[in-house]
Amino acid sequence: MTKRTEKAEVMPLYTRALIGNIDTDKREFDVTFATNSEVQMWDWEKGTFIEVLEMKPTNVRLERFNAGAPLLNNHNSWGGVQGVYGAVVRNSAKVDGKQGVCTIKFSKREDVEGTWQDIVDGILTSFSVGYRVHKAILTDTERKLYNATDWEPFELSLAPIPADIKAQIRSGENKPVTNTAEIEVEEAEVPENTDNQEITEAQERNAYWQKLYELKIK
């Protein structure tokens, strides 16, 4: 088995986050913002693929979260200060190899009071994390399974998310700026003398980039 590394432009992603304990006096609550389970992602244009976010401390860049990343309204990063409903409590984000957790401090502004009450009452329970993948390994080409080995959460949002955690969706509405990620592909060794089969480097590369195009990672 050999490996090849390519660089590709990829969109920031969004996946589900789960709310935990709520402290009404401090207006704080805990959030599980990611786990290392397989999640089916969907690109509006190119279809489905499977992603695993690796959750060891060496895999996750937590600097932005621990510096007080924002809690937004539906990933609305262009809505000014009125779109900010809270922030990650500084230095509260951590990962343990299986999941990532943090604490959110919710705003006391009058215009978000109704939203806070809906959280306390259990009406609003869906949160979403925005993140960027800096490096991923394509470990199963048939299943389109990618392991994100270097990724970075940068915001949390109040957002409507499907109840099925296995049916997560990439957001195609915000059109965020792409970033460069390394995609590492594991390949089977090919014998030097292969009967009735001609395999060239160009053919391998074309097939590889076609897969990335189908996933909108290009």
C-alpha positions, 0 to 999 in steps of 0.5 A: 500500500502506497500513499500520495498527498495532494492539495485541494481547495475545500469548503468549511463544513458544518456538523451537529453539536449536542447541548448539555448541562445548562446553568441559568444563573451564569447563562452558560451551557455545555456543548458536545461539538463533535465526535469521532463517529462516521457521519454521512455528509452531503454536498448540494451539488455532488452528492454524499461522502462519509467523514470521520473527525479524528478527536485526539489533541494532535488532530484538532486546532482549538486555538480559536475556540479557546480564544472565545469563538462566537455563537452565531445565528445560523452561521450568519457571520456577516450579520454584525454584532446582532448575529452574535448570541454568545461565545465559547468560554475561554479555555473551556474547549477540549478533546479526549480522543472520542469527542470535543466539548466546550462551554457557551456563555449566552448573551444578556441582550434583550433581543435574544432573551426569547432565544435563551428561554427557548434553550432553557425550556428545551425547545431549541436543542440543535446546535451546529459547529462550523469547521475547516479541514486542513488535512484528510486521508481518503481511506476507502475510495468505494465508500468515499470515506475521509478521515480528517486528521487535522481540522479546526472548529471556528464557530458554533451556531443555533441552526436547524439540523436534521434529527438523523445524525447520520444525515448531515449536510454541508451548507451551500448558502453561506459561500464561505472562502475556501482553504487549502487542505491536504488529501492523502490517498492510500493506493494498492501496489500494482505489479510491474507485469500486469497482463491485459491492463495498462496503468499510467500515472496520468490515468491514476491522477485523472481518476483521483481528481474525478473523485474529488470533483464529485465531492466538490473538493477541488 
